[in-house]
Amino acid sequence: MTVLSDIDVVIVSPAVPRNSAEKRRLAIEIREVAVTRYSPPWDYPVDLHLYSLEEFGEAGRVLQ
């Protein structure tokens, strides 16, 4: 980890939509809840990666 690094968080859930616009909306909502509940700075370098169960399984097959 360096000063320029971000923190990648992978969220896998059956509730994650496959639609990209809906994923962005959900990622913003998750970030807002996290900031409200845990008070990290808004510009804290966290990168959320949202996957449905199917998408995560597909990604795993690609990496094999």
N, C-alpha and C positions, 0 to 999 in steps of 0.2 A: 504494500500500500504506500502510495506517495501523496504529496500535497495535492496533486492533480487528479488523484483517483476518485472514483465514485463508488458507492455501495450498491451492488446489484441484488435485488430481492426478487425471487421467483415465487409466484403465487399460482398454485395449481388447484382448480376447484371446478366442480360441475356447474357452478353458478357463473363462471366466466363466459361471456358471450363470444361468439366467433367473429362478429362484426367489428371491424377496426375502430369505427367511431364510438361504438358502445364500450369497447375496451378502454379507449382514452377517457371517456366519461367516468367509468368505474375506477380507473387509476387515479383520476383527480379526486373522486369522492373518498377513496381509501387514504390518499395523502391528507386531505382536509381533516378526516377523523383522527389520523395519527398526530397531526400538528395540534389539534384541539386537545386530545387526550394526553399526549406526552411532551408537548411544547418544544420540539426541535425547531431550529430556524427554518423558515420557508425555503431558503436557498440551500439547505443541507443537501449534499450531492447524493441523493438516492435515486436509483433508476429501477422502477417497477416493471417486471416482466410478467404479464398475465397470460395464462394458458388454460384452456379447457382440458379436461382429462384426455380427450381424443387428440388434441394438438400436442400435448406433452408426450403422449405415446408415439405419435408420428415423428416428433423430433428425436426421440430415443432411437427409433428405427433408422433414421437417417444417419445418426452418429455411429451406428454399429458397422 
